[in-house]
Amino acid sequence: MVLTINTLKQMKYMLRYVEFLLTLELLLNGEIEYKVLFYNHIN
């Protein structure tokens, strides 16, 4: 049970890290362009 909980925590942190890297990449490539595309996709 402890191993399972630790594994889930590690997965959660990994997902956060990946999300952070993707966000950072978007910022470096031009945040405004992606925001416009994102908002256009929603509406």
N, C-alpha and C positions, 0 to 999 in steps of 0.2 A: 504494500500500500504506500509506504514511504517513497519507494522507488518510483511508483507511478506518479505521485504528486510532484516529486522533483522533476520528472521527465516533462510533465505538463507545464511546470513553471519555466523550464528551459525552453520549451517550444514557444511559449508566450513571449519570452524575452527575444528569442530568435526572430519571431514575426515582427516584433516592435523594431528590432534592429534593421530588418529588411525594409520595413515601411519607412524608417528613417533614411536609409540609403536612397530609396526611390524618391522620396520627397526632396532630398538634397540634390539628386540628379536633375529633378524637374526645376529646382531653383537655379541651378547652374545653367540649364539649357534655356531658361527664360520663363519665369513664373507667370508673367502676364499672358503670354500666348496660351499656356496650358489652362489658365483660369478661364479665358474667353472660350476656348474649345470645350471646357468642362461645363460652363454655364449654358453654352449653346446646346450641348448634349442633353442637359436636364430639361430645358424649355422646349 
